[in-house]
Structure formats: C-alpha cells, structure tokens
Amino acid sequence: GDLPQCGGGDGYNAIVIDDDGIVHVAFGRQIHIDDTPDDDAWSYYPYSDGLVYWNETMPPLDTAQIRADIIPDDWSTLPIYQNGQLAAWTLPNGEDTIIGVAPYYGSLTSMPQMIIHDGIVQIFYSALTLGFATEDFNYRHIWGTFSESDGNWSDFFDYTDDIFHVISECVYPALAPQVHNGQYHLLYQTDQLPGNSLQPDPPTHSPVNNNIVYLPLDLTVGIENQYASASFEVSQNMPNPATGETMIMVNTEVLGPVNLTLSNVLGQVVYRTTENANHFGSHTFKLNVSNLEPGIYFYTVEIGEKAVTKKMLVK
C-alpha cells in the first residue's frame, strides 16, 4: 500500500550482550516511504540522519519515537533524544554545508560498532563530515561517542580529522569485541574517493586501491574525561613527518620498564624497544625510520598497565 513517510533503521546494526545478559542495539536512523502502491519496495531518503541506541531495559521503540524528520531542525524535540536513545547525529562545522551524499544506502551517521566495558557503552561509527569534501560529495570519517548508561551521551569525537585524512573516505569500521591492553582496537577502510565502486549502478567511481587501517584507542573513563588517564605523558614525535631519525619524549612519574612499539596501519609491529625508567621525569626514544616504507604508523608507549598511542607519518 501507499504508506506515509516514516522513521526506521538503515540496516547497519550493532548488537552487544553485556555481562548481565542485557541486549544493546545501535543502528542508523533512516526515513522511508512507500511511494509506489501495491509493490513490495520502499524508497529511502539519503539525507536521513541520526544514530539510534536501544537496550532491553527501555520501552519498545517504534516509528512514532524515531519520527519522520529527515534532518530535524532541533534534535532535542525528538522522543529518542529525550529518552537517551539518540547516540549521535551529523555535526555542523561553521559555514560548511552538505555538498553531496555518496550512496551507501545508510544514514549520514551509520555503520555502528559497539562495545561495553565497565558499564560504559562505547559506539564507533562512520559519519558524513562537514568541511571535508570533493566537488561532489562530503567525505565520511570515523567518529565515536559513549554513555555511562544514564541516558546521557558524550560529545562526538572525530578520530580521523587530522592532516592525514583531509581527503580520506573512512568507512566500514570493525571493532574487536574485547578490550586488550587497556585499549579498544578498531579497523576501518579508507581511500581518497567518497562512495565505492560497487554501488549504485553505475557506481560512484571506478575501482581504486584502498587501505584497511588499524586504530588502537585508549579507553573511555567517564563523561567528563573521554580518555584514559596515565601517570606519564608522551610527546608527538619530532620531526613529524619523519625522514631519517625522529625523537619521542616520555615524561613519567612511574619507575620501571618503558615499552615502545611501532606498528603500521595493518597492525603489524615493525619495531619494538624497551628502556628502564630509573628516575622520574623525561626520557627520550630515538627511532631510525630510514628503512621504513613511507606512510602512516602508530607508536604506543606502555608503562605498567597504562598505554598511550599516537600517530606519526614517515616520508
């Protein structure tokens, strides 16, 4: 039948069962319409926005709560916002606007990945990002948000907003189901063109090479502090980009072994070393990167059970 415009999901779903056996669900918010009577097909609005969260302790979720606004003028008027079920939406960025949406048949905030650790619900997702675009389409970036299961969601954080991702389409995140070494472990696909070479028909662009990037992230520890605290500080490597030798400074209040690991975007360890911190204060690692392939690398400094990871570029 010819049903009206209504809110629902986009088919990109994340489902997690917590330690108490409660099911948690996240999905992209998508607006549909049955605009052709007497067929089995529905149409969708590609500018549909919003990332919806629900768990078994909440009342049933229906289209009346999701609403049919494609991009609401005021998100706070939606029942899912008022009930703590709107985890994320596309953020404004000054005067930047939506140039265009490359088809993934999903929400502007979609492809969620979710993990629950120590009572914190952490969601990573791919979202259209204003301020990063070609002439035809906006790029997608990898974002994150979290909640302490109290109906409040943190500020949204773009994990790929640096100079390495100015022209990067970041999609299809995949999250390890367990925390390891005090970090979340995330993979995502990236290339330099919005959309993909498979859809629609004809596709958005011809086939191009892409990379699968490994992104380790420190644990969230609370709404007021989005990153895990450590009893030491790690500097950005200097110089960055690095060519021959680069230095990393570690300022520590803890004595003992200081482990440094350098990994490529595939998560493969390319260098590892350990120094002993026998005094408080500054310690320097000097890395010879002349034999490394040009590209993006991640260096992780571990002292005890704490770890800090940063990104570096090798030319």
C-alpha positions as a Markdown table, in Angstrom:
| # | Residue | x | y | z |
|---|---|---|---|---|
| 1 | Gly | 0.0 | 0.0 | 0.0 |
| 2 | Asp | 0.9 | 3.7 | -0.2 |
| 3 | Leu | 2.1 | 4.2 | 3.4 |
| 4 | Pro | 3.3 | 7.6 | 4.6 |
| 5 | Gln | 6.9 | 8.7 | 5.3 |
| 6 | Cys | 8.1 | 7.1 | 8.5 |
| 7 | Gly | 11.3 | 6.6 | 10.5 |
| 8 | Gly | 13.1 | 3.3 | 10.9 |
| 9 | Gly | 16.6 | 1.7 | 10.6 |
| 10 | Asp | 19.1 | 1.7 | 7.7 |
| 11 | Gly | 20.2 | -2.0 | 8.1 |
| 12 | Tyr | 23.6 | -1.2 | 9.5 |
| 13 | Asn | 23.3 | -2.6 | 13.0 |
| 14 | Ala | 25.4 | -3.4 | 16.1 |
| 15 | Ile | 24.3 | -5.8 | 18.8 |
| 16 | Val | 26.1 | -6.5 | 22.1 |
| 17 | Ile | 25.1 | -8.5 | 25.1 |
| 18 | Asp | 26.5 | -7.1 | 28.4 |
| 19 | Asp | 27.7 | -9.0 | 31.5 |
| 20 | Asp | 24.1 | -9.0 | 32.9 |
| 21 | Gly | 22.7 | -10.6 | 29.8 |
| 22 | Ile | 21.0 | -7.4 | 28.6 |
| 23 | Val | 21.0 | -6.8 | 24.8 |
| 24 | His | 22.1 | -3.4 | 23.5 |
| 25 | Val | 21.4 | -2.3 | 19.9 |
| 26 | Ala | 22.6 | 0.6 | 17.7 |
| 27 | Phe | 21.6 | 1.4 | 14.1 |
| 28 | Gly | 21.5 | 4.2 | 11.6 |
| 29 | Arg | 18.2 | 6.2 | 11.6 |
| 30 | Gln | 16.6 | 6.2 | 8.2 |
| 31 | Ile | 13.4 | 7.7 | 6.8 |
| 32 | His | 11.4 | 5.5 | 4.4 |
| 33 | Ile | 8.4 | 6.0 | 2.2 |
| 34 | Asp | 6.2 | 3.5 | 0.2 |
| 35 | Asp | 5.7 | 5.8 | -2.7 |
| 36 | Thr | 4.6 | 3.1 | -5.2 |
| 37 | Pro | 1.3 | 1.4 | -4.2 |
| 38 | Asp | 0.9 | -2.3 | -4.4 |
| 39 | Asp | 4.5 | -3.3 | -4.7 |
| 40 | Asp | 7.0 | -4.7 | -2.1 |
| 41 | Ala | 9.6 | -1.9 | -2.5 |
| 42 | Trp | 10.2 | 1.1 | -0.3 |
| 43 | Ser | 12.2 | 4.2 | -1.0 |
| 44 | Tyr | 14.6 | 5.9 | 1.4 |
| 45 | Tyr | 15.8 | 9.4 | 1.9 |
| 46 | Pro | 19.7 | 9.5 | 1.5 |
| 47 | Tyr | 20.0 | 12.6 | 3.7 |
| 48 | Ser | 18.4 | 10.7 | 6.7 |
| 49 | Asp | 20.4 | 11.4 | 9.8 |
| 50 | Gly | 20.9 | 10.1 | 13.4 |
| 51 | Leu | 22.3 | 7.1 | 15.2 |
| 52 | Val | 19.8 | 5.3 | 17.4 |
| 53 | Tyr | 20.6 | 3.3 | 20.5 |
| 54 | Trp | 18.3 | 1.0 | 22.5 |
| 55 | Asn | 18.6 | -1.7 | 25.1 |
| 56 | Glu | 16.2 | -4.2 | 26.7 |
| 57 | Thr | 15.6 | -2.1 | 29.8 |
| 58 | Met | 13.9 | 0.5 | 27.6 |
| 59 | Pro | 10.3 | 0.5 | 26.3 |
| 60 | Pro | 9.7 | -0.8 | 22.8 |
| 61 | Leu | 11.0 | 1.5 | 20.1 |
| 62 | Asp | 8.6 | 2.4 | 17.2 |
| 63 | Thr | 8.4 | 4.8 | 14.2 |
| 64 | Ala | 6.5 | 7.4 | 16.3 |
| 65 | Gln | 9.5 | 7.8 | 18.5 |
| 66 | Ile | 12.1 | 7.8 | 15.7 |
| 67 | Arg | 9.9 | 10.4 | 13.8 |
| 68 | Ala | 9.9 | 11.1 | 10.1 |
| 69 | Asp | 12.1 | 14.3 | 10.0 |
| 70 | Ile | 14.9 | 13.7 | 7.6 |
| 71 | Ile | 17.3 | 16.2 | 9.3 |
| 72 | Pro | 15.4 | 17.7 | 12.2 |
| 73 | Asp | 15.9 | 21.4 | 12.9 |
| 74 | Asp | 16.0 | 20.7 | 16.6 |
| 75 | Trp | 17.1 | 17.2 | 17.7 |
| 76 | Ser | 16.0 | 17.8 | 21.3 |
| 77 | Thr | 12.4 | 17.7 | 20.2 |
| 78 | Leu | 12.6 | 14.1 | 19.2 |
| 79 | Pro | 11.5 | 11.4 | 21.8 |
| 80 | Ile | 14.6 | 9.4 | 21.1 |
| 81 | Tyr | 16.7 | 12.3 | 22.1 |
| 82 | Gln | 14.7 | 12.9 | 25.3 |
| 83 | Asn | 14.8 | 9.2 | 26.2 |
| 84 | Gly | 18.6 | 8.9 | 25.7 |
| 85 | Gln | 18.2 | 6.9 | 22.6 |
| 86 | Leu | 19.8 | 9.3 | 20.1 |
| 87 | Ala | 23.5 | 8.5 | 20.3 |
| 88 | Ala | 24.8 | 10.7 | 17.5 |
| 89 | Trp | 24.0 | 12.9 | 14.5 |
| 90 | Thr | 25.9 | 14.9 | 11.9 |
| 91 | Leu | 27.7 | 17.9 | 13.5 |
| 92 | Pro | 27.7 | 21.4 | 11.9 |
| 93 | Asn | 31.1 | 22.9 | 11.1 |
| 94 | Gly | 30.9 | 26.7 | 10.8 |
| 95 | Glu | 29.5 | 27.7 | 7.5 |
| 96 | Asp | 30.3 | 24.4 | 5.8 |
| 97 | Thr | 27.3 | 22.6 | 4.3 |
| 98 | Ile | 26.5 | 19.2 | 2.9 |
| 99 | Ile | 27.9 | 19.1 | -0.7 |
| 100 | Gly | 26.5 | 15.7 | -1.6 |
| 101 | Val | 26.0 | 12.2 | -0.1 |
| 102 | Ala | 27.8 | 9.2 | -1.8 |
| 103 | Pro | 25.4 | 6.2 | -1.7 |
| 104 | Tyr | 25.9 | 3.6 | 1.0 |
| 105 | Tyr | 22.1 | 3.2 | 1.4 |
| 106 | Gly | 22.5 | 4.2 | 5.0 |
| 107 | Ser | 22.1 | 7.1 | 7.4 |
| 108 | Leu | 24.5 | 10.1 | 7.4 |
| 109 | Thr | 25.6 | 8.6 | 10.8 |
| 110 | Ser | 25.8 | 4.8 | 10.3 |
| 111 | Met | 27.9 | 1.6 | 10.3 |
| 112 | Pro | 28.0 | 1.4 | 14.2 |
| 113 | Gln | 30.3 | -0.7 | 16.2 |
| 114 | Met | 29.7 | -1.1 | 19.9 |
| 115 | Ile | 31.5 | -2.4 | 23.0 |
| 116 | Ile | 30.5 | -2.3 | 26.7 |
| 117 | His | 33.3 | -2.2 | 29.2 |
| 118 | Asp | 33.0 | -1.4 | 33.0 |
| 119 | Gly | 29.4 | -0.1 | 32.4 |
| 120 | Ile | 30.4 | 2.3 | 29.6 |
| 121 | Val | 28.6 | 1.9 | 26.3 |
| 122 | Gln | 31.1 | 3.0 | 23.6 |
| 123 | Ile | 30.0 | 3.4 | 20.0 |
| 124 | Phe | 32.2 | 4.0 | 16.9 |
| 125 | Tyr | 30.6 | 4.9 | 13.6 |
| 126 | Ser | 31.1 | 6.3 | 10.2 |
| 127 | Ala | 29.5 | 9.7 | 9.6 |
| 128 | Leu | 29.3 | 12.3 | 6.9 |
| 129 | Thr | 31.7 | 15.1 | 7.9 |
| 130 | Leu | 31.2 | 18.7 | 7.1 |
| 131 | Gly | 34.3 | 20.6 | 6.0 |
| 132 | Phe | 35.8 | 17.6 | 4.2 |
| 133 | Ala | 34.6 | 17.2 | 0.7 |
| 134 | Thr | 35.3 | 16.9 | -3.0 |
| 135 | Glu | 33.4 | 19.0 | -5.6 |
| 136 | Asp | 30.5 | 16.4 | -5.5 |
| 137 | Phe | 30.4 | 14.6 | -2.1 |
| 138 | Asn | 31.3 | 15.0 | 1.5 |
| 139 | Tyr | 33.8 | 12.5 | 3.0 |
| 140 | Arg | 32.9 | 10.2 | 5.8 |
| 141 | His | 35.1 | 10.0 | 8.9 |
| 142 | Ile | 35.3 | 7.6 | 11.9 |
| 143 | Trp | 33.6 | 9.1 | 15.0 |
| 144 | Gly | 32.9 | 7.9 | 18.5 |
| 145 | Thr | 30.6 | 8.6 | 21.4 |
| 146 | Phe | 29.9 | 6.9 | 24.7 |
| 147 | Ser | 27.4 | 6.7 | 27.6 |
| 148 | Glu | 27.5 | 5.6 | 31.2 |
| 149 | Ser | 24.1 | 4.0 | 30.7 |
| 150 | Asp | 22.4 | 7.0 | 32.3 |
| 151 | Gly | 20.7 | 8.4 | 29.2 |
| 152 | Asn | 23.5 | 11.0 | 28.6 |
| 153 | Trp | 25.8 | 10.7 | 25.6 |
| 154 | Ser | 29.3 | 12.3 | 25.4 |
| 155 | Asp | 30.4 | 14.9 | 22.8 |
| 156 | Phe | 31.0 | 13.2 | 19.5 |
| 157 | Phe | 34.7 | 12.9 | 18.6 |
| 158 | Asp | 36.2 | 12.6 | 15.1 |
| 159 | Tyr | 39.1 | 10.2 | 15.2 |
| 160 | Thr | 40.2 | 11.0 | 11.6 |
| 161 | Asp | 40.2 | 14.8 | 11.5 |
| 162 | Asp | 43.9 | 15.2 | 11.2 |
| 163 | Ile | 46.1 | 16.2 | 8.2 |
| 164 | Phe | 46.4 | 12.5 | 7.2 |
| 165 | His | 42.7 | 12.4 | 6.5 |
| 166 | Val | 42.0 | 15.6 | 4.6 |
| 167 | Ile | 41.0 | 13.6 | 1.5 |
| 168 | Ser | 40.1 | 10.3 | 3.1 |
| 169 | Glu | 36.8 | 8.3 | 2.9 |
| 170 | Cys | 36.7 | 6.3 | 6.2 |
| 171 | Val | 34.0 | 3.6 | 6.2 |
| 172 | Tyr | 33.1 | 0.1 | 7.4 |
| 173 | Pro | 34.6 | 0.2 | 10.9 |
| 174 | Ala | 35.1 | -3.2 | 12.6 |
| 175 | Leu | 35.7 | -3.3 | 16.4 |
| 176 | Ala | 37.4 | -6.1 | 18.4 |
| 177 | Pro | 34.8 | -7.5 | 20.8 |
| 178 | Gln | 37.2 | -7.3 | 23.8 |
| 179 | Val | 39.4 | -4.7 | 25.4 |
| 180 | His | 43.1 | -5.6 | 25.2 |
| 181 | Asn | 46.0 | -3.8 | 27.0 |
| 182 | Gly | 43.7 | -1.0 | 28.1 |
| 183 | Gln | 42.6 | -0.1 | 24.5 |
| 184 | Tyr | 39.8 | -0.5 | 22.0 |
| 185 | His | 41.1 | -2.0 | 18.7 |
| 186 | Leu | 39.4 | -0.7 | 15.6 |
| 187 | Leu | 39.8 | -1.3 | 11.8 |
| 188 | Tyr | 38.3 | 0.8 | 9.0 |
| 189 | Gln | 38.6 | 1.0 | 5.3 |
| 190 | Thr | 39.9 | 4.2 | 3.6 |
| 191 | Asp | 40.7 | 5.6 | 0.2 |
| 192 | Gln | 40.6 | 9.0 | -1.4 |
| 193 | Leu | 37.2 | 9.0 | -3.1 |
| 194 | Pro | 33.8 | 9.2 | -1.4 |
| 195 | Gly | 31.5 | 6.2 | -2.1 |
| 196 | Asn | 32.6 | 2.9 | -3.6 |
| 197 | Ser | 33.0 | 1.2 | -7.0 |
| 198 | Leu | 30.1 | -1.3 | -6.5 |
| 199 | Gln | 27.0 | 0.9 | -6.0 |
| 200 | Pro | 24.8 | 2.4 | -7.3 |
| 201 | Asp | 24.5 | 1.5 | -10.9 |
| 202 | Pro | 26.7 | 3.0 | -12.4 |
| 203 | Pro | 28.8 | 3.2 | -9.3 |
| 204 | Thr | 30.1 | 6.4 | -7.7 |
| 205 | His | 33.6 | 5.9 | -9.0 |
| 206 | Ser | 35.8 | 3.3 | -10.7 |
| 207 | Pro | 37.8 | 0.8 | -8.6 |
| 208 | Val | 40.7 | 2.3 | -6.7 |
| 209 | Asn | 43.2 | 0.9 | -4.2 |
| 210 | Asn | 42.1 | 1.2 | -0.5 |
| 211 | Asn | 43.7 | 0.6 | 2.8 |
| 212 | Ile | 42.5 | -1.2 | 5.9 |
| 213 | Val | 43.7 | 0.9 | 8.8 |
| 214 | Tyr | 44.3 | -0.4 | 12.4 |
| 215 | Leu | 43.4 | 2.2 | 15.0 |
| 216 | Pro | 44.1 | 1.5 | 18.7 |
| 217 | Leu | 42.2 | 3.9 | 21.1 |
| 218 | Asp | 42.6 | 4.5 | 24.8 |
| 219 | Leu | 39.7 | 3.5 | 27.0 |
| 220 | Thr | 36.9 | 6.0 | 27.9 |
| 221 | Val | 36.8 | 6.5 | 31.6 |
| 222 | Gly | 33.8 | 8.9 | 32.0 |
| 223 | Ile | 31.6 | 11.6 | 30.6 |
| 224 | Glu | 33.9 | 14.3 | 32.0 |
| 225 | Asn | 37.1 | 12.7 | 30.8 |
| 226 | Gln | 37.0 | 11.0 | 27.4 |
| 227 | Tyr | 40.4 | 9.5 | 27.5 |
| 228 | Ala | 42.0 | 7.1 | 30.0 |
| 229 | Ser | 44.4 | 8.9 | 32.3 |
| 230 | Ala | 48.0 | 7.8 | 32.5 |
| 231 | Ser | 50.8 | 8.6 | 35.0 |
| 232 | Phe | 53.0 | 9.6 | 32.1 |
| 233 | Glu | 52.9 | 11.9 | 29.1 |
| 234 | Val | 54.1 | 11.1 | 25.5 |
| 235 | Ser | 55.1 | 13.8 | 23.1 |
| 236 | Gln | 54.3 | 13.9 | 19.4 |
| 237 | Asn | 57.4 | 12.6 | 17.6 |
| 238 | Met | 59.7 | 15.3 | 16.2 |
| 239 | Pro | 60.1 | 15.9 | 13.4 |
| 240 | Asn | 56.8 | 14.7 | 12.0 |
| 241 | Pro | 56.7 | 13.8 | 9.2 |
| 242 | Ala | 59.9 | 11.8 | 9.9 |
| 243 | Thr | 62.6 | 11.1 | 7.3 |
| 244 | Gly | 65.7 | 9.7 | 8.9 |
| 245 | Glu | 65.6 | 9.9 | 12.7 |
| 246 | Thr | 62.7 | 11.0 | 14.9 |
| 247 | Met | 62.5 | 11.5 | 18.7 |
| 248 | Ile | 59.8 | 10.7 | 21.1 |
| 249 | Met | 59.8 | 12.2 | 24.6 |
| 250 | Val | 58.2 | 10.4 | 27.6 |
| 251 | Asn | 57.7 | 12.2 | 30.9 |
| 252 | Thr | 56.9 | 9.7 | 33.6 |
| 253 | Glu | 56.1 | 9.7 | 37.3 |
| 254 | Val | 56.5 | 5.9 | 37.4 |
| 255 | Leu | 59.7 | 3.9 | 37.7 |
| 256 | Gly | 60.2 | 0.7 | 35.7 |
| 257 | Pro | 60.3 | -0.6 | 32.1 |
| 258 | Val | 59.1 | 1.8 | 29.4 |
| 259 | Asn | 58.0 | -0.2 | 26.3 |
| 260 | Leu | 57.7 | 1.4 | 22.9 |
| 261 | Thr | 56.1 | -0.3 | 20.0 |
| 262 | Leu | 55.8 | 1.0 | 16.4 |
| 263 | Ser | 53.0 | -0.5 | 14.2 |
| 264 | Asn | 51.9 | 0.0 | 10.6 |
| 265 | Val | 48.3 | 0.6 | 9.5 |
| 266 | Leu | 47.7 | -3.1 | 9.3 |
| 267 | Gly | 48.6 | -3.5 | 13.0 |
| 268 | Gln | 51.9 | -5.3 | 12.2 |
| 269 | Val | 54.7 | -4.5 | 14.7 |
| 270 | Val | 57.7 | -3.1 | 12.8 |
| 271 | Tyr | 59.8 | -2.0 | 15.7 |
| 272 | Arg | 59.9 | -2.6 | 19.5 |
| 273 | Thr | 62.2 | -1.5 | 22.2 |
| 274 | Thr | 62.3 | -1.1 | 26.0 |
| 275 | Glu | 64.1 | 1.4 | 28.2 |
| 276 | Asn | 64.3 | 1.4 | 32.0 |
| 277 | Ala | 63.0 | 4.5 | 33.8 |
| 278 | Asn | 65.2 | 4.6 | 36.8 |
| 279 | His | 64.3 | 8.3 | 37.6 |
| 280 | Phe | 61.3 | 10.5 | 37.4 |
| 281 | Gly | 61.0 | 13.0 | 34.5 |
| 282 | Ser | 61.9 | 12.9 | 30.9 |
| 283 | His | 63.2 | 10.0 | 28.8 |
| 284 | Thr | 63.9 | 10.1 | 25.1 |
| 285 | Phe | 63.5 | 7.5 | 22.4 |
| 286 | Lys | 65.4 | 7.9 | 19.1 |
| 287 | Leu | 63.9 | 6.0 | 16.2 |
| 288 | Asn | 65.7 | 5.4 | 12.9 |
| 289 | Val | 62.9 | 5.3 | 10.3 |
| 290 | Ser | 65.0 | 5.4 | 7.2 |
| 291 | Asn | 64.3 | 1.8 | 6.4 |
| 292 | Leu | 60.5 | 2.1 | 6.8 |
| 293 | Glu | 58.1 | 2.4 | 3.9 |
| 294 | Pro | 56.5 | 5.9 | 3.6 |
| 295 | Gly | 53.1 | 6.1 | 5.2 |
| 296 | Ile | 51.2 | 6.3 | 8.5 |
| 297 | Tyr | 52.4 | 4.5 | 11.6 |
| 298 | Phe | 51.3 | 4.3 | 15.3 |
| 299 | Tyr | 53.6 | 4.3 | 18.2 |
| 300 | Thr | 52.5 | 3.0 | 21.6 |
| 301 | Val | 54.2 | 3.7 | 24.9 |
| 302 | Glu | 53.4 | 1.3 | 27.7 |
| 303 | Ile | 54.3 | 1.7 | 31.4 |
| 304 | Gly | 52.8 | -0.9 | 33.7 |
| 305 | Glu | 49.1 | -1.3 | 32.7 |
| 306 | Lys | 48.8 | 2.1 | 31.0 |
| 307 | Ala | 49.4 | 2.7 | 27.3 |
| 308 | Val | 49.3 | 5.8 | 25.1 |
| 309 | Thr | 49.2 | 5.6 | 21.3 |
| 310 | Lys | 49.9 | 8.4 | 18.9 |
| 311 | Lys | 50.2 | 8.6 | 15.1 |
| 312 | Met | 53.3 | 9.5 | 13.0 |
| 313 | Leu | 54.0 | 10.0 | 9.3 |
| 314 | Val | 57.1 | 8.6 | 7.6 |
| 315 | Lys | 58.2 | 10.2 | 4.3 |
